[in-house]
Amino acid sequence: MTVPLWAWLTVLGVIMAMLAIDLIAHRSAHIIGVKEAAGWSIFWVASGVTFGAIIWWLFGAEFGQQYFAGFVIEKSLAVDNVFIWAIIFTAFAVPPQFQHRVLFLGVLGALVFRGIFIAAGAALIENFSWVLYIFGAFLVFTGIQMLRHRNQNFDPEKSRTYTWFRGHVPMTDVFYEQRLLIRKGGILLATPLLAVLVLVEVTDIVFAVDSIPAIFAVTSEPFLVFTANAFAILGLRAMYFLLADLMHRFVYLKIGLAVLLVWVGVKMLLLEVFYIPTTVSLLVIASILTVSIVASLVATRGQSRRSVEVTSAGPFRMATDDELARVESVWRKSRVRTSNESGADRDRRK
């Protein structure tokens, strides 16, 4: 598959344009309801499917199927990521109207980091083809571990990332609207929203360690790996607002994702022994996800939406109007006058 430079630049331009549209549409902080989230979810899925159709038309059915297999894998694994986001937001009591800003910045970081991972993975496979077997073994191991620990709960406040952040970064315990940093008394402080953003970014990097090798199991084309990742990630924010309070109903999804990882890992390990056509891989992946989702919904039918439950809530509150008014500019450092400063020096500055 030969992809000219202009195609890469065009895709990057389209992605940036779509991000700009999303940013403009959500420039003001507001609570995103189910109806709005559903509309955006349809838009992002339609965008990803349309791009896949273009790939199919320009490069043929084989590469089109490889793109869709990668897109479905990334979308399915992202559901687990959505659940972790819901736990993080609930644990730190992040106001709903500020969550989109965190996720938007998180997606920007995810695109950058995944681009780096994909480039590194493609270079490794190009120069050391045996690394595919390491990827395959890792995916099988990860799938088995996911199955074994599917009922374990994640506690953001006890995570290493948050513990390190609190120990090394000066931080206030007050939300100052959508600000990530504030300055008080000349001291630069992080807000809880920045701590949440760091947690979201780190968890995405952890999930990328699974999803990137999984996509390389169905296609070795860097262009398809990147675009499948990008179009799947662009819709994660809408997916979160649509599914966050329904995650309790996906009781068998972890099992489905674990089986999916084992499947793509085995496929990668058998690469030189037995070739599994992309069409078969796509059907198997779709079947695994369909069975796990349908079985989950049937088993939990009658249950309504509810928030994710956590053991404790972070001791954070919203800033009052008086506190917001007293916040200094982040970019301007206030000069503290010393007692031995001469009046002449002060007069010269005036």
ZADO-1210 file (C-alpha; in nm, 4 decimals, padded with zeros to 6 digits):
<atoms>
<atom x="00.0000" y="00.0000" z="00.0000" code="MET" pos="1"/>
<atom x="00.1662" y="00.3193" z="-00.1220" code="THR" pos="2"/>
<atom x="00.0302" y="00.6314" z="00.0448" code="VAL" pos="3"/>
<atom x="00.1568" y="00.9632" z="-00.0965" code="PRO" pos="4"/>
<atom x="00.2555" y="01.2501" z="00.1331" code="LEU" pos="5"/>
<atom x="-00.0449" y="01.4567" z="00.0251" code="TRP" pos="6"/>
<atom x="-00.2777" y="01.1843" z="00.1542" code="ALA" pos="7"/>
<atom x="-00.1142" y="01.1967" z="00.4984" code="TRP" pos="8"/>
<atom x="-00.1363" y="01.5768" z="00.5019" code="LEU" pos="9"/>
<atom x="-00.4996" y="01.5658" z="00.3892" code="THR" pos="10"/>
<atom x="-00.5951" y="01.3218" z="00.6653" code="VAL" pos="11"/>
<atom x="-00.4171" y="01.5308" z="00.9275" code="LEU" pos="12"/>
<atom x="-00.5928" y="01.8407" z="00.7949" code="GLY" pos="13"/>
<atom x="-00.9323" y="01.6687" z="00.8144" code="VAL" pos="14"/>
<atom x="-00.8644" y="01.5553" z="01.1709" code="ILE" pos="15"/>
<atom x="-00.7615" y="01.9062" z="01.2782" code="MET" pos="16"/>
<atom x="-01.0709" y="02.0521" z="01.1096" code="ALA" pos="17"/>
<atom x="-01.2962" y="01.8030" z="01.2903" code="MET" pos="18"/>
<atom x="-01.1319" y="01.8866" z="01.6222" code="LEU" pos="19"/>
<atom x="-01.1833" y="02.2570" z="01.5525" code="ALA" pos="20"/>
<atom x="-01.5530" y="02.1959" z="01.4791" code="ILE" pos="21"/>
<atom x="-01.5875" y="02.0054" z="01.8052" code="ASP" pos="22"/>
<atom x="-01.4071" y="02.2782" z="02.0001" code="LEU" pos="23"/>
<atom x="-01.6248" y="02.5546" z="01.8531" code="ILE" pos="24"/>
<atom x="-01.9420" y="02.3561" z="01.9174" code="ALA" pos="25"/>
<atom x="-01.8429" y="02.3097" z="02.2838" code="HIS" pos="26"/>
<atom x="-01.6636" y="02.6405" z="02.3450" code="ARG" pos="27"/>
<atom x="-01.8911" y="02.7197" z="02.6389" code="SER" pos="28"/>
<atom x="-01.9021" y="02.4913" z="02.9416" code="ALA" pos="29"/>
<atom x="-02.2336" y="02.3064" z="02.9556" code="HIS" pos="30"/>
<atom x="-02.3724" y="01.9695" z="03.0554" code="ILE" pos="31"/>
<atom x="-02.3870" y="01.7337" z="02.7564" code="ILE" pos="32"/>
<atom x="-02.7097" y="01.5328" z="02.7605" code="GLY" pos="33"/>
<atom x="-02.7829" y="01.1924" z="02.6120" code="VAL" pos="34"/>
<atom x="-02.9532" y="01.3385" z="02.3038" code="LYS" pos="35"/>
<atom x="-02.6576" y="01.5628" z="02.2183" code="GLU" pos="36"/>
<atom x="-02.4103" y="01.2806" z="02.2877" code="ALA" pos="37"/>
<atom x="-02.6072" y="01.0460" z="02.0619" code="ALA" pos="38"/>
<atom x="-02.6015" y="01.3008" z="01.7806" code="GLY" pos="39"/>
<atom x="-02.2265" y="01.3496" z="01.8077" code="TRP" pos="40"/>
<atom x="-02.1707" y="00.9723" z="01.8335" code="SER" pos="41"/>
<atom x="-02.3583" y="00.9192" z="01.5073" code="ILE" pos="42"/>
<atom x="-02.1521" y="01.1955" z="01.3463" code="PHE" pos="43"/>
<atom x="-01.8160" y="01.0485" z="01.4559" code="TRP" pos="44"/>
<atom x="-01.9071" y="00.6896" z="01.3648" code="VAL" pos="45"/>
<atom x="-02.0373" y="00.8062" z="01.0256" code="ALA" pos="46"/>
<atom x="-01.7095" y="00.9945" z="00.9700" code="SER" pos="47"/>
<atom x="-01.5052" y="00.6830" z="01.0464" code="GLY" pos="48"/>
<atom x="-01.7214" y="00.4625" z="00.8255" code="VAL" pos="49"/>
<atom x="-01.7095" y="00.7167" z="00.5401" code="THR" pos="50"/>
<atom x="-01.3311" y="00.7257" z="00.5571" code="PHE" pos="51"/>
<atom x="-01.3251" y="00.3446" z="00.5483" code="GLY" pos="52"/>
<atom x="-01.5449" y="00.3496" z="00.2387" code="ALA" pos="53"/>
<atom x="-01.2968" y="00.5891" z="00.0743" code="ILE" pos="54"/>
<atom x="-01.0092" y="00.3528" z="00.1607" code="ILE" pos="55"/>
<atom x="-01.2080" y="00.0618" z="00.0140" code="TRP" pos="56"/>
<atom x="-01.2754" y="00.2586" z="-00.3063" code="TRP" pos="57"/>
<atom x="-00.9192" y="00.3875" z="-00.3544" code="LEU" pos="58"/>
<atom x="-00.7113" y="00.0896" z="-00.2388" code="PHE" pos="59"/>
<atom x="-00.9398" y="-00.2119" z="-00.2713" code="GLY" pos="60"/>
<atom x="-01.1440" y="-00.4466" z="-00.0526" code="ALA" pos="61"/>
<atom x="-00.8491" y="-00.6018" z="00.1348" code="GLU" pos="62"/>
<atom x="-00.7205" y="-00.2704" z="00.2723" code="PHE" pos="63"/>
<atom x="-01.0753" y="-00.1508" z="00.3323" code="GLY" pos="64"/>
<atom x="-01.1454" y="-00.4579" z="00.5460" code="GLN" pos="65"/>
<atom x="-00.8172" y="-00.4121" z="00.7315" code="GLN" pos="66"/>
<atom x="-00.9156" y="-00.0543" z="00.8165" code="TYR" pos="67"/>
<atom x="-01.2610" y="-00.1584" z="00.9412" code="PHE" pos="68"/>
<atom x="-01.1136" y="-00.4428" z="01.1481" code="ALA" pos="69"/>
<atom x="-00.8756" y="-00.1974" z="01.3147" code="GLY" pos="70"/>
<atom x="-01.1537" y="00.0581" z="01.3626" code="PHE" pos="71"/>
<atom x="-01.3819" y="-00.1964" z="01.5312" code="VAL" pos="72"/>
<atom x="-01.1012" y="-00.3228" z="01.7574" code="ILE" pos="73"/>
<atom x="-01.0148" y="00.0291" z="01.8714" code="GLU" pos="74"/>
<atom x="-01.3793" y="00.1242" z="01.9259" code="LYS" pos="75"/>
<atom x="-01.4469" y="-00.1870" z="02.1313" code="SER" pos="76"/>
<atom x="-01.1379" y="-00.1554" z="02.3501" code="LEU" pos="77"/>
<atom x="-01.2241" y="00.2122" z="02.4026" code="ALA" pos="78"/>
<atom x="-01.5408" y="00.1143" z="02.5907" code="VAL" pos="79"/>
<atom x="-01.3220" y="-00.0066" z="02.8767" code="ASP" pos="80"/>
<atom x="-01.1442" y="00.3292" z="02.8648" code="ASN" pos="81"/>
<atom x="-01.4796" y="00.5070" z="02.8929" code="VAL" pos="82"/>
<atom x="-01.5559" y="00.3146" z="03.2120" code="PHE" pos="83"/>
<atom x="-01.2253" y="00.4259" z="03.3680" code="ILE" pos="84"/>
<atom x="-01.3004" y="00.7884" z="03.2748" code="TRP" pos="85"/>
<atom x="-01.6373" y="00.7609" z="03.4479" code="ALA" pos="86"/>
<atom x="-01.4668" y="00.6335" z="03.7635" code="ILE" pos="87"/>
<atom x="-01.2104" y="00.9168" z="03.7542" code="ILE" pos="88"/>
<atom x="-01.4707" y="01.1901" z="03.7050" code="PHE" pos="89"/>
<atom x="-01.6912" y="01.0468" z="03.9798" code="THR" pos="90"/>
<atom x="-01.4059" y="00.9943" z="04.2272" code="ALA" pos="91"/>
<atom x="-01.2921" y="01.3567" z="04.1925" code="PHE" pos="92"/>
<atom x="-01.6460" y="01.4972" z="04.1661" code="ALA" pos="93"/>
<atom x="-01.5667" y="01.6781" z="03.8403" code="VAL" pos="94"/>
<atom x="-01.8656" y="01.9007" z="03.7483" code="PRO" pos="95"/>
<atom x="-02.0362" y="01.7612" z="03.4337" code="PRO" pos="96"/>
<atom x="-02.0028" y="02.0914" z="03.2457" code="GLN" pos="97"/>
<atom x="-01.6204" y="02.0750" z="03.2708" code="PHE" pos="98"/>
<atom x="-01.5740" y="01.7127" z="03.1648" code="GLN" pos="99"/>
<atom x="-01.5755" y="01.7781" z="02.7899" code="HIS" pos="100"/>
<atom x="-01.2762" y="02.0149" z="02.8180" code="ARG" pos="101"/>
<atom x="-01.0731" y="01.7463" z="02.9943" code="VAL" pos="102"/>
<atom x="-01.1676" y="01.4821" z="02.7370" code="LEU" pos="103"/>
<atom x="-01.0984" y="01.7167" z="02.4435" code="PHE" pos="104"/>
<atom x="-00.7452" y="01.7856" z="02.5688" code="LEU" pos="105"/>
<atom x="-00.7065" y="01.4175" z="02.6498" code="GLY" pos="106"/>
<atom x="-00.7921" y="01.3225" z="02.2922" code="VAL" pos="107"/>
<atom x="-00.5365" y="01.5704" z="02.1579" code="LEU" pos="108"/>
<atom x="-00.2701" y="01.4060" z="02.3730" code="GLY" pos="109"/>
<atom x="-00.3907" y="01.0595" z="02.2759" code="ALA" pos="110"/>
<atom x="-00.3520" y="01.1375" z="01.9047" code="LEU" pos="111"/>
<atom x="00.0051" y="01.2566" z="01.9600" code="VAL" pos="112"/>
<atom x="00.1124" y="00.9660" z="02.1794" code="PHE" pos="113"/>
<atom x="-00.0542" y="00.7041" z="01.9619" code="ARG" pos="114"/>
<atom x="00.1093" y="00.8547" z="01.6546" code="GLY" pos="115"/>
<atom x="00.4458" y="00.8082" z="01.8273" code="ILE" pos="116"/>
<atom x="00.3608" y="00.4504" z="01.9313" code="PHE" pos="117"/>
<atom x="00.2432" y="00.3607" z="01.5806" code="ILE" pos="118"/>
<atom x="00.5570" y="00.5035" z="01.4202" code="ALA" pos="119"/>
<atom x="00.7746" y="00.3129" z="01.6674" code="ALA" pos="120"/>
<atom x="00.5769" y="-00.0086" z="01.6177" code="GLY" pos="121"/>
<atom x="00.5927" y="00.0181" z="01.2382" code="ALA" pos="122"/>
<atom x="00.9696" y="00.0776" z="01.2524" code="ALA" pos="123"/>
<atom x="01.0186" y="-00.2250" z="01.4784" code="LEU" pos="124"/>
<atom x="00.8113" y="-00.4513" z="01.2527" code="ILE" pos="125"/>
<atom x="00.9917" y="-00.3227" z="00.9421" code="GLU" pos="126"/>
<atom x="01.3373" y="-00.3958" z="01.0855" code="ASN" pos="127"/>
<atom x="01.2635" y="-00.6840" z="01.3228" code="PHE" pos="128"/>
<atom x="00.9729" y="-00.8899" z="01.1920" code="SER" pos="129"/>
<atom x="01.0028" y="-01.1321" z="01.4854" code="TRP" pos="130"/>
<atom x="00.8644" y="-00.8572" z="01.7129" code="VAL" pos="131"/>
<atom x="00.5189" y="-00.9571" z="01.5856" code="LEU" pos="132"/>
<atom x="00.5467" y="-01.2766" z="01.7909" code="TYR" pos="133"/>
<atom x="00.6233" y="-01.0693" z="02.1003" code="ILE" pos="134"/>
<atom x="00.3159" y="-00.8560" z="02.0280" code="PHE" pos="135"/>
<atom x="00.1078" y="-01.1700" z="01.9821" code="GLY" pos="136"/>
<atom x="00.2266" y="-01.3296" z="02.3065" code="ALA" pos="137"/>
<atom x="00.1687" y="-01.0005" z="02.4905" code="PHE" pos="138"/>
<atom x="-00.1890" y="-00.9778" z="02.3621" code="LEU" pos="139"/>
<atom x="-00.2663" y="-01.3361" z="02.4663" code="VAL" pos="140"/>
<atom x="-00.1203" y="-01.2677" z="02.8116" code="PHE" pos="141"/>
<atom x="-00.3121" y="-00.9388" z="02.8412" code="THR" pos="142"/>
<atom x="-00.6379" y="-01.1067" z="02.7409" code="GLY" pos="143"/>
<atom x="-00.5918" y="-01.3802" z="03.0011" code="ILE" pos="144"/>
<atom x="-00.5068" y="-01.1219" z="03.2697" code="GLN" pos="145"/>
<atom x="-00.8130" y="-00.9143" z="03.1760" code="MET" pos="146"/>
<atom x="-01.0301" y="-01.2236" z="03.2130" code="LEU" pos="147"/>
<atom x="-00.8792" y="-01.3130" z="03.5506" code="ARG" pos="148"/>
<atom x="-00.9070" y="-00.9615" z="03.6954" code="HIS" pos="149"/>
<atom x="-01.2285" y="-00.8492" z="03.5263" code="ARG" pos="150"/>
<atom x="-01.3992" y="-00.7802" z="03.8601" code="ASN" pos="151"/>
<atom x="-01.1221" y="-00.5669" z="04.0096" code="GLN" pos="152"/>
<atom x="-01.2049" y="-00.2020" z="04.0783" code="ASN" pos="153"/>
<atom x="-00.9844" y="00.0955" z="03.9909" code="PHE" pos="154"/>
<atom x="-00.9311" y="00.3592" z="04.2633" code="ASP" pos="155"/>
<atom x="-00.7982" y="00.6848" z="04.1060" code="PRO" pos="156"/>
<atom x="-00.7122" y="00.8437" z="04.4416" code="GLU" pos="157"/>
<atom x="-00.4765" y="00.5543" z="04.5249" code="LYS" pos="158"/>
<atom x="-00.3171" y="00.5316" z="04.1807" code="SER" pos="159"/>
<atom x="00.0568" y="00.5892" z="04.1428" code="ARG" pos="160"/>
<atom x="-00.0039" y="00.8684" z="03.8937" code="THR" pos="161"/>
<atom x="-00.2221" y="01.0727" z="04.1299" code="TYR" pos="162"/>
<atom x="00.0039" y="01.0029" z="04.4300" code="THR" pos="163"/>
<atom x="00.3050" y="01.1258" z="04.2320" code="TRP" pos="164"/>
<atom x="00.1157" y="01.4327" z="04.1071" code="PHE" pos="165"/>
<atom x="00.0073" y="01.5389" z="04.4579" code="ARG" pos="166"/>
<atom x="00.3601" y="01.4850" z="04.5879" code="GLY" pos="167"/>
<atom x="00.5401" y="01.6865" z="04.3191" code="HIS" pos="168"/>
<atom x="00.2981" y="01.9486" z="04.1846" code="VAL" pos="169"/>
<atom x="00.1605" y="02.2336" z="04.4034" code="PRO" pos="170"/>
<atom x="-00.2159" y="02.1994" z="04.3805" code="MET" pos="171"/>
<atom x="-00.5296" y="02.3671" z="04.5074" code="THR" pos="172"/>
<atom x="-00.8333" y="02.1710" z="04.6226" code="ASP" pos="173"/>
<atom x="-01.0790" y="02.4011" z="04.4436" code="VAL" pos="174"/>
<atom x="-01.2180" y="02.3872" z="04.0883" code="PHE" pos="175"/>
<atom x="-01.1746" y="02.7259" z="03.9199" code="TYR" pos="176"/>
<atom x="-01.4189" y="02.6689" z="03.6355" code="GLU" pos="177"/>
<atom x="-01.2338" y="02.5114" z="03.3382" code="GLN" pos="178"/>
<atom x="-00.8900" y="02.6404" z="03.4369" code="ARG" pos="179"/>
<atom x="-00.6062" y="02.3935" z="03.4667" code="LEU" pos="180"/>
<atom x="-00.3672" y="02.6386" z="03.6333" code="LEU" pos="181"/>
<atom x="-00.4153" y="02.9429" z="03.8557" code="ILE" pos="182"/>
<atom x="-00.1876" y="03.1908" z="04.0301" code="ARG" pos="183"/>
<atom x="-00.2484" y="03.2924" z="04.3913" code="LYS" pos="184"/>
<atom x="-00.0140" y="03.5239" z="04.5809" code="GLY" pos="185"/>
<atom x="00.2352" y="03.4958" z="04.2979" code="GLY" pos="186"/>
<atom x="00.2444" y="03.1134" z="04.3247" code="ILE" pos="187"/>
<atom x="00.1444" y="02.8977" z="04.0273" code="LEU" pos="188"/>
<atom x="-00.0915" y="02.6175" z="04.1305" code="LEU" pos="189"/>
<atom x="-00.2507" y="02.3257" z="03.9499" code="ALA" pos="190"/>
<atom x="-00.6249" y="02.2803" z="03.9863" code="THR" pos="191"/>
<atom x="-00.7924" y="01.9401" z="04.0403" code="PRO" pos="192"/>
<atom x="-00.8916" y="01.9551" z="03.6724" code="LEU" pos="193"/>
<atom x="-00.5240" y="01.9315" z="03.5700" code="LEU" pos="194"/>
<atom x="-00.4770" y="01.6297" z="03.7967" code="ALA" pos="195"/>
<atom x="-00.7792" y="01.4670" z="03.6319" code="VAL" pos="196"/>
<atom x="-00.6397" y="01.5441" z="03.2845" code="LEU" pos="197"/>
<atom x="-00.3071" y="01.3811" z="03.3744" code="VAL" pos="198"/>
<atom x="-00.4904" y="01.0706" z="03.4983" code="LEU" pos="199"/>
<atom x="-00.7004" y="01.0553" z="03.1803" code="VAL" pos="200"/>
<atom x="-00.3885" y="01.0891" z="02.9635" code="GLU" pos="201"/>
<atom x="-00.1917" y="00.8240" z="03.1515" code="VAL" pos="202"/>
<atom x="-00.4801" y="00.5748" z="03.1420" code="THR" pos="203"/>
<atom x="-00.5090" y="00.6263" z="02.7651" code="ASP" pos="204"/>
<atom x="-00.1372" y="00.5551" z="02.7240" code="ILE" pos="205"/>
<atom x="-00.1840" y="00.2334" z="02.9233" code="VAL" pos="206"/>
<atom x="-00.4773" y="00.1293" z="02.7029" code="PHE" pos="207"/>
<atom x="-00.2766" y="00.2151" z="02.3902" code="ALA" pos="208"/>
<atom x="-00.0215" y="-00.0483" z="02.4905" code="VAL" pos="209"/>
<atom x="-00.2967" y="-00.3061" z="02.4264" code="ASP" pos="210"/>
<atom x="-00.4838" y="-00.1521" z="02.1352" code="SER" pos="211"/>
<atom x="-00.1879" y="-00.0589" z="01.9111" code="ILE" pos="212"/>
<atom x="-00.0457" y="-00.4156" z="01.8933" code="PRO" pos="213"/>
<atom x="-00.4025" y="-00.5446" z="01.8495" code="ALA" pos="214"/>
<atom x="-00.4495" y="-00.3353" z="01.5350" code="ILE" pos="215"/>
<atom x="-00.1108" y="-00.4447" z="01.4014" code="PHE" pos="216"/>
<atom x="-00.2538" y="-00.7975" z="01.4184" code="ALA" pos="217"/>
<atom x="-00.5032" y="-00.7134" z="01.1426" code="VAL" pos="218"/>
<atom x="-00.2934" y="-00.4719" z="00.9344" code="THR" pos="219"/>
<atom x="00.0731" y="-00.3809" z="00.9084" code="SER" pos="220"/>
<atom x="00.0046" y="-00.0603" z="00.7136" code="GLU" pos="221"/>
<atom x="00.0956" y="00.2447" z="00.9314" code="PRO" pos="222"/>
<atom x="-00.1546" y="00.4623" z="00.7429" code="PHE" pos="223"/>
<atom x="-00.4423" y="00.2261" z="00.8237" code="LEU" pos="224"/>
<atom x="-00.3297" y="00.1767" z="01.1844" code="VAL" pos="225"/>
<atom x="-00.3129" y="00.5518" z="01.2440" code="PHE" pos="226"/>
<atom x="-00.6364" y="00.6449" z="01.0696" code="THR" pos="227"/>
<atom x="-00.8330" y="00.3610" z="01.2343" code="ALA" pos="228"/>
<atom x="-00.7024" y="00.4805" z="01.5710" code="ASN" pos="229"/>
<atom x="-00.7667" y="00.8478" z="01.4967" code="ALA" pos="230"/>
<atom x="-01.1265" y="00.8113" z="01.3764" code="PHE" pos="231"/>
<atom x="-01.2088" y="00.5772" z="01.6657" code="ALA" pos="232"/>
<atom x="-01.0543" y="00.8140" z="01.9229" code="ILE" pos="233"/>
<atom x="-01.2322" y="01.1214" z="01.7848" code="LEU" pos="234"/>
<atom x="-01.5641" y="00.9754" z="01.8937" code="GLY" pos="235"/>
<atom x="-01.4580" y="00.8767" z="02.2451" code="LEU" pos="236"/>
<atom x="-01.5892" y="01.1941" z="02.4112" code="ARG" pos="237"/>
<atom x="-01.9375" y="01.1474" z="02.2690" code="ALA" pos="238"/>
<atom x="-01.9246" y="00.7776" z="02.3573" code="MET" pos="239"/>
<atom x="-01.8425" y="00.8656" z="02.7173" code="TYR" pos="240"/>
<atom x="-02.1412" y="01.0992" z="02.7586" code="PHE" pos="241"/>
<atom x="-02.3649" y="00.8403" z="02.5893" code="LEU" pos="242"/>
<atom x="-02.2537" y="00.5297" z="02.7798" code="LEU" pos="243"/>
<atom x="-02.0994" y="00.6439" z="03.1110" code="ALA" pos="244"/>
<atom x="-02.4131" y="00.5843" z="03.3171" code="ASP" pos="245"/>
<atom x="-02.4948" y="00.2600" z="03.1336" code="LEU" pos="246"/>
<atom x="-02.1637" y="00.0839" z="03.2002" code="MET" pos="247"/>
<atom x="-02.3188" y="-00.1276" z="03.4778" code="HIS" pos="248"/>
<atom x="-02.5214" y="-00.3058" z="03.2107" code="ARG" pos="249"/>
<atom x="-02.2196" y="-00.4297" z="03.0100" code="PHE" pos="250"/>
<atom x="-02.1556" y="-00.7170" z="03.2515" code="VAL" pos="251"/>
<atom x="-02.0035" y="-00.9516" z="02.9918" code="TYR" pos="252"/>
<atom x="-01.8094" y="-00.6927" z="02.7915" code="LEU" pos="253"/>
<atom x="-01.4817" y="-00.7539" z="02.9774" code="LYS" pos="254"/>
<atom x="-01.5057" y="-01.1208" z="02.8859" code="ILE" pos="255"/>
<atom x="-01.5685" y="-01.0287" z="02.5221" code="GLY" pos="256"/>
<atom x="-01.2716" y="-00.7896" z="02.5143" code="LEU" pos="257"/>
<atom x="-01.0483" y="-01.0517" z="02.6750" code="ALA" pos="258"/>
<atom x="-01.1490" y="-01.3105" z="02.4130" code="VAL" pos="259"/>
<atom x="-01.0926" y="-01.0503" z="02.1399" code="LEU" pos="260"/>
<atom x="-00.7361" y="-00.9799" z="02.2613" code="LEU" pos="261"/>
<atom x="-00.6594" y="-01.3530" z="02.2804" code="VAL" pos="262"/>
<atom x="-00.7992" y="-01.4011" z="01.9291" code="TRP" pos="263"/>
<atom x="-00.5885" y="-01.1286" z="01.7665" code="VAL" pos="264"/>
<atom x="-00.2850" y="-01.2452" z="01.9653" code="GLY" pos="265"/>
<atom x="-00.3246" y="-01.6032" z="01.8406" code="VAL" pos="266"/>
<atom x="-00.3764" y="-01.4725" z="01.4869" code="LYS" pos="267"/>
<atom x="-00.0459" y="-01.2856" z="01.5135" code="MET" pos="268"/>
<atom x="00.1370" y="-01.5895" z="01.6538" code="LEU" pos="269"/>
<atom x="00.0090" y="-01.8085" z="01.3666" code="LEU" pos="270"/>
<atom x="00.1060" y="-01.5534" z="01.1009" code="LEU" pos="271"/>
<atom x="00.3756" y="-01.7720" z="00.9407" code="GLU" pos="272"/>
<atom x="00.1946" y="-02.1020" z="01.0016" code="VAL" pos="273"/>
<atom x="-00.1660" y="-02.0439" z="00.9027" code="PHE" pos="274"/>
<atom x="-00.2984" y="-01.7322" z="00.7283" code="TYR" pos="275"/>
<atom x="-00.6359" y="-01.6115" z="00.8507" code="ILE" pos="276"/>
<atom x="-00.8051" y="-01.3888" z="00.5885" code="PRO" pos="277"/>
<atom x="-00.9022" y="-01.0366" z="00.6936" code="THR" pos="278"/>
<atom x="-01.2681" y="-01.1121" z="00.6148" code="THR" pos="279"/>
<atom x="-01.2663" y="-01.3982" z="00.8662" code="VAL" pos="280"/>
<atom x="-01.0925" y="-01.1810" z="01.1277" code="SER" pos="281"/>
<atom x="-01.3493" y="-00.9042" z="01.0837" code="LEU" pos="282"/>
<atom x="-01.6388" y="-01.1500" z="01.1199" code="LEU" pos="283"/>
<atom x="-01.4875" y="-01.3105" z="01.4307" code="VAL" pos="284"/>
<atom x="-01.4243" y="-00.9713" z="01.5950" code="ILE" pos="285"/>
<atom x="-01.7762" y="-00.8503" z="01.5152" code="ALA" pos="286"/>
<atom x="-01.9267" y="-01.1775" z="01.6426" code="SER" pos="287"/>
<atom x="-01.7366" y="-01.1664" z="01.9734" code="ILE" pos="288"/>
<atom x="-01.8469" y="-00.8093" z="02.0409" code="LEU" pos="289"/>
<atom x="-02.2062" y="-00.8686" z="01.9327" code="THR" pos="290"/>
<atom x="-02.2463" y="-01.1745" z="02.1551" code="VAL" pos="291"/>
<atom x="-02.0938" y="-01.0042" z="02.4615" code="SER" pos="292"/>
<atom x="-02.3010" y="-00.6865" z="02.4206" code="ILE" pos="293"/>
<atom x="-02.6315" y="-00.8600" z="02.3457" code="VAL" pos="294"/>
<atom x="-02.5802" y="-01.1078" z="02.6303" code="ALA" pos="295"/>
<atom x="-02.5035" y="-00.8187" z="02.8675" code="SER" pos="296"/>
<atom x="-02.8125" y="-00.6213" z="02.7710" code="LEU" pos="297"/>
<atom x="-03.0360" y="-00.9270" z="02.7992" code="VAL" pos="298"/>
<atom x="-02.8958" y="-01.0175" z="03.1413" code="ALA" pos="299"/>
<atom x="-02.9493" y="-00.6622" z="03.2730" code="THR" pos="300"/>
<atom x="-03.2755" y="-00.5771" z="03.0992" code="ARG" pos="301"/>
<atom x="-03.4988" y="-00.3494" z="03.3027" code="GLY" pos="302"/>
<atom x="-03.2080" y="-00.1660" z="03.4665" code="GLN" pos="303"/>
<atom x="-03.2027" y="00.2114" z="03.4167" code="SER" pos="304"/>
<atom x="-02.9199" y="00.4603" z="03.3888" code="ARG" pos="305"/>
<atom x="-02.7174" y="00.5273" z="03.7017" code="ARG" pos="306"/>
<atom x="-02.3897" y="00.6913" z="03.7903" code="SER" pos="307"/>
<atom x="-02.0734" y="00.4918" z="03.8443" code="VAL" pos="308"/>
<atom x="-02.0255" y="00.4027" z="04.2108" code="GLU" pos="309"/>
<atom x="-01.6947" y="00.4787" z="04.3863" code="VAL" pos="310"/>
<atom x="-01.5804" y="00.4204" z="04.7423" code="THR" pos="311"/>
<atom x="-01.5083" y="00.7895" z="04.8118" code="SER" pos="312"/>
<atom x="-01.5304" y="01.1313" z="04.6528" code="ALA" pos="313"/>
<atom x="-01.2399" y="01.3749" z="04.6279" code="GLY" pos="314"/>
<atom x="-01.2412" y="01.6664" z="04.8741" code="PRO" pos="315"/>
<atom x="-01.2809" y="01.9263" z="04.5986" code="PHE" pos="316"/>
<atom x="-01.5334" y="02.2067" z="04.5685" code="ARG" pos="317"/>
<atom x="-01.6230" y="02.4828" z="04.3253" code="MET" pos="318"/>
<atom x="-01.4608" y="02.8243" z="04.3667" code="ALA" pos="319"/>
<atom x="-01.6844" y="03.1024" z="04.4882" code="THR" pos="320"/>
<atom x="-01.7327" y="03.4230" z="04.2871" code="ASP" pos="321"/>
<atom x="-01.5027" y="03.6056" z="04.5314" code="ASP" pos="322"/>
<atom x="-01.2293" y="03.3411" z="04.4874" code="GLU" pos="323"/>
<atom x="-01.2604" y="03.3615" z="04.1088" code="LEU" pos="324"/>
<atom x="-01.2294" y="03.7411" z="04.1206" code="ALA" pos="325"/>
<atom x="-00.9072" y="03.7221" z="04.3250" code="ARG" pos="326"/>
<atom x="-00.7274" y="03.4828" z="04.0904" code="VAL" pos="327"/>
<atom x="-00.4218" y="03.6442" z="03.9276" code="GLU" pos="328"/>
<atom x="-00.3151" y="03.6083" z="03.5652" code="SER" pos="329"/>
<atom x="-00.1298" y="03.2820" z="03.5070" code="VAL" pos="330"/>
<atom x="00.1102" y="03.4427" z="03.2613" code="TRP" pos="331"/>
<atom x="00.2075" y="03.7472" z="03.4725" code="ARG" pos="332"/>
<atom x="00.4346" y="03.6986" z="03.7696" code="LYS" pos="333"/>
<atom x="00.3762" y="03.9483" z="04.0469" code="SER" pos="334"/>
<atom x="00.6880" y="04.1175" z="04.1808" code="ARG" pos="335"/>
<atom x="00.7170" y="04.1160" z="04.5603" code="VAL" pos="336"/>
<atom x="00.8757" y="04.4328" z="04.6989" code="ARG" pos="337"/>
<atom x="01.1392" y="04.3875" z="04.9645" code="THR" pos="338"/>
<atom x="01.1685" y="04.6071" z="05.2733" code="SER" pos="339"/>
<atom x="01.5141" y="04.7365" z="05.1756" code="ASN" pos="340"/>
<atom x="01.3991" y="04.8515" z="04.8327" code="GLU" pos="341"/>
<atom x="01.4662" y="05.2251" z="04.7962" code="SER" pos="342"/>
<atom x="01.1977" y="05.4776" z="04.7197" code="GLY" pos="343"/>
<atom x="01.4065" y="05.5988" z="04.4259" code="ALA" pos="344"/>
<atom x="01.3923" y="05.2494" z="04.2701" code="ASP" pos="345"/>
<atom x="01.0154" y="05.2462" z="04.3097" code="ARG" pos="346"/>
<atom x="00.9877" y="05.5932" z="04.1560" code="ASP" pos="347"/>
<atom x="01.1967" y="05.4915" z="03.8534" code="ARG" pos="348"/>
<atom x="00.9643" y="05.1972" z="03.7828" code="ARG" pos="349"/>
<atom x="00.6647" y="05.4286" z="03.8035" code="LYS" pos="350"/>
</atoms>
